[in-house]
Amino acid sequence: MTIADTIFNPETWYRAGRGPRYQQLSRHIATEIRTGRLQPGDQLPPERDLADKADISRVTVRKAVAQLVEEGLIEQRRGAGSFVAEASPRLEQSLSSLVSFTETMQARGMTATSEVLSRGLFSPNPDEMVTLGLAAHEKVSRINRLRSAGGVPIALEYSSLPRDILRDPELIETSLYEILRRDNSAPRRAIQRVTALNLSPTDADLMKLPEGSAVLQIVRTGYLGSGRPIELTRGLYRSDIYDFVSELRLD
């Protein structure tokens, strides 16, 4: 049995009740790429052969490969076939600099885009009340976004701010900090806590990653110069392309 027979054998990737076959196969191939079993430049079997090895229809194969192409993991070369794409360069972001996702991408010559998942004014939850110093009767502005660069989903950011700091969440399209700076209400300092976690099914679907993928979680509390806390953001960042760097000095 060849490695291709092993990788694409349905016993290795298909589970009843875990979603459509094309999605399960797509997630499986993505995992094989990210773990290094499939290397950049490796060619996938031709569509007919892959369908036979995976015991599925060619239409299902086509949908699975199309999803991988959309995620940037597979590239299709006219007349040659489908190949594992070259790995994207890793992105570095300093933990010591208070810059936005948009500014980080622009500094690297990349175009940042945002998909707003939800936004509005809400009653604060316990975490928001404690962190932002809000009373139960006050309102909090929330904006949840999927952040991408070069068309590739990179991060999920869930942000909460007091209503008097962000009166209208509808104003936010790409950069939250750009809007806050216009009102001189952007954070001047922040405390960030970095942890590792595994993606929930919902977040994995949004980031186009296999369920349970390891990501970096950063919970940031931003403060005005007066010391007032005005931002609570929980960000989930792809650990396969994101590095957070901190400079240490001997005082």
N, C-alpha and C positions, 0 to 999 in steps of 0.2 A: 504493500500500500504506500503510495507516494504522500509527501507532505500535503499536497493539494487535496488528496482524497481525505486525509485526516482533518484538515482545516474546515473543509466544506461539507463533511459528512453531517447529515441532519441531526445525528445523535449529539453532536458537539454544540449545536446552537439553537435547535428548535425545542420549545417547551409549550405544550398545550395551554391555552388561556393566557399567554404572555403577550398577546398582540398579533397583528398581521405578520405573515411569514416574511414579507419583504423588509419590514422594520426590524424583526429579530435578526435576519441575515445581515442587514446593514449595520446594526449595533455590534454584531459578532465580528464582522470584518474590521470595523473601526477599532475594536479592542485588540485584534491581532496586529493591527498597524501600530497602535500606541504602545503595545508591549514589545514591539520589535520582532515579532515572529514573521510579519510581512515587512520587508524593508523598502525604503524609497527606491524606485526603479523596478521593483518586482512587478511582473505582469500577471494579471488575473487570467484564469483560463478563459478561452473564448466562450461567448454567451451560451452556446449549445452545450459545451462540455461542463460549464459551471452548473447549468440547469440539471444535467444528468447526475453530477456528483452530489448536488444538494437535494436532489429528488423534488424539484419544483418546476414550475413552468418558466419559459423564457421571459414571459411578461413580468413575472415576479422578480427574476434576476435583473431585468432592465430597470424596474422601479427601485430595487435595492442599490444598484450601481449609481443611478441618477441621484439618489439621496447622498451618497458618498461624494459624488462630484460636487454637489451643492455645498457640502461641508468642507470642500477643499482637500479631501483625503485621497481622492482618486482623480486622475486626469485621463481624458480620452484623446488618443492620437489618431487622426484620420488614417484609415487604412492599416493601422498597426494594432489597435486594441486598447485595453484599459490598464493603466499602470498606477502603482502607488506613488503619490505625489511627493516631491521633495519636502522635507520637514520645514515648517515655517521658522524663521529666526525667533529666538526667545526674546521676550520683552522684559526690560528691567525698569523697575520703578522704585525710587527712593522712598523709604519709610520716614525720612527726615524732612521731606519737602511737601508742603500743603498745596498740591496742584490737582486739577481736575483730570478725569479720564480723557476728556477732549484735548486738553493741553498736552497730556502725556503722548497721545497718538500724534498730534501735530508736530511735536518735537522730533518724532521719528519719521516724519514725512508721510504719515498715514492719515486717511480720512476717517474720523470717528462718526458713527451713526448711532441713533437711539430709536428703539421701538418702545413707546410708552405702553406698558401693560395695564396700568391703572393709575388714577390720580384723583384727588379730591380733598374735601375737608371732612374730618371725622372726629369723634370723641376719642381722646387719648386712651391707649391701653396702659396697663401698669408700668411696663418698661419705659414708655414715653413719659409718663407722669414723673417717674423717679429721675430719669436721666435729664429731661428737659425742664423739670421743675414746674409742671403744669398741674392745675387743679382739674378735677373730674368734669366740671362744667365748661372748661375751655375747649377750644378746637385745635386740632393739629393738622397741618398740611402734609399729605403723603403723596409720593410719586415713586412708582416702581417701574424700572426700565431694564430692557435688555440692551447691553452695550456691545457694539460690533466695530471691527476695523477691517477694511478691505473685504467687507461682505462676510467675515467670519465672526460668529458669536464668541465673545471673549469673557463677558462678565454679566452678572445680574446685580443690580443695585436697588436696594429698598431703603428709601430715605424718608425721614420724618423731621418736620420743622414746626416751631410755633407759628400760629396763624399770623401774628404781627410781623414775623420775619419773612414769611412767604404767604402773602395774602391770596394769591391766585395761582394755584399749581398749573393751571392751563397755560401759563406763560412759558413753562419749561418745554423746550423742544430737544435741545442737545445738551447744553452746559448749564447745570444748576448754578455753579459758582459765578458764571458770567452774569446771570440775572441778579444774584445777591450783591455782586460788586457794584452794580449800577445804583443800588440803594445804600451802599457803604455798610452792608450787613453780612459780608462774607466772613467765615471763621478766620481768626488770626493765628490760632494754634489748635491742635487736636491731640487726642489720645487715641491710639489705635491698638487693638488687640487682635493678634493673628493666630488662627487655629486651622487645623485640617479637619475636613469632614467629607462624608460621602453624599452625593447628590440624591435628593428625593426623586421619585419618578416624574413629578411635575417639573421641577427645575432641570432635570436631565433632558426632558423633552424640549424645553425652551432653549437650552444650550446645545442641543443636537449632540449629546454625549450619551454613552451607555448609562443606564440606571446604576447608581452606586459608584460612579466615577469619583475619584478623589479630587477635591478642589481646595483652594485656599479661601478661608473666610476671614474677612477683616471687618471688625465692628469698630466704627469711628465715632467719637463724640467730638464735635467741633465747638470752639468757644470764641466769643467776641473778645476784643482787647480788655473789656471790663471784667472778664471772667464768666460772663453769662453763657451757659450751654445753649446752643441754638441749632445744632444738627445732630441727628442720630442716623447713621447709615450703616446698613449691613450689606456688604458686598461679597459675592461669590466669584472667584477668579479662576480661570483654567490653569491648573498647575502644570500642564504639559507645555505651556508657552509663556507663562508669567513667572518672573522672579522678582521678589521684593528684597531690596538691598538696604542695609543700614550701615552707616559709617560710625565707628566708635573711636573716641579720642581719650587719651590718658590725661586727666586733669592735673 
